[in-house]
Amino acid sequence: MGPIQKNESPQAAASRALYEETGLRVYPEQLIELPTIYTAKLISKNSRSKIIHLTIFTCRGFDSDLRLGEATEPEWIPLDKLSTLQLLPNTEKIIEDCSHKFFVN
């Protein structure tokens, strides 16, 4: 994804990154920002750490199909398989929060 570009809103950056990495097209006005800012500690290969703050967006629809991204091979997986994957810190919690807030009755 890279940083937000000059004069680009966070929603536009998220929309651009989603398309670049997955082929899914969602328009900035379709995005819903979650009220929680998530924090994660990342450890690099040289053992340096940094704290990142994540603003999360969700949406109920998108155009197009999954395709290979610039550096990813996206796929749909069942929520109950999340614990079997190597994910970035907080990813499972973020997905769980999103699914409970928006998709579970």
N, C-alpha and C positions, 0 to 999 in steps of 0.2 A: 504494500500500500504506500508506504512512505509517508512523509509529513503532509499536513493539509497545505494545499497550494495557496499562493497569494490570492486574496479575494474569494476564497472558496469556503463555504459554510461547512461545519462539521457534517451536516446531513449530505451535502454534495460530495464530500470526501468519502463518506461511508458508502454512498451509492456507487461512486467510481471504483472504490476498492473491491466492493462485492462483485462488480462486473469483471474487473481485471483478474480477480482470483478464482472466480467460479463460472463466469458466463451468465450469471443471473442478473437481469436488469430490473432494478427498482428505482423509482424516481424519488428525489429528495422529499417531496411533499407527501409521499406514502409512508415515510419513516416515523415511528413513534419512539421518542427518547424515553428510556427508563429513568425513574427518579434517582436511582442509586448510582453513585460513582464507585466503581470497583477498583481495588488496589491489588497489585500483584508484585511479587519480588521475582525478578528474573536473574538467573545465574548464567553468565556467558561461558563459552568453552575455556576461556582463560581464568575461570573462577571469579571474575569480577561480577558484582551484583548491582542491580539498579531497580528502583521502584518505579512502576508505571501506574498511571491512572487511566482507567478505561471508561469511556462513555459508551453505553450500549444502546443500540437502536433495534427495534423489531418492526416487522410489517406483516400484513396478512396476505399479501399477494406479490407476485413477481412475474416478469415476462421472460421467456426463453427457457432453455434447458441447461443443466450442468454441463460444463466442458472443462477441459484441462486449462488451468490458469497459468500465469507467468512462472510460478514456482510451486504450484500445488496440483494435486489430483483430487478434486472434491468428490464426495459421495454422500448419499443419504444413508443414515444409519438409525436404527431404532434407539429411542432414549435409554432403554434398559441395557444397551451395549456401551454406554459412555465410560463406565468404570474399567472397561477392558482396553481403553485407548490411552496413549501417552499424550496428554493435553497440557496446555499452558496452565499455570496456576489460576484457580478460580473459574476456569472454563465450565466445568461440570456444574458448579453452583450457579453461574450466570444462565446457563441453558435451563437448569431446573427452575430458577426464578422466572424466567421468561415463559416457560411452558405452563407454570402454575398461574401466572398472572393473566396470560392471554389465551391459552388454548385448553385449559381444563375447566369443566363446568362444576 
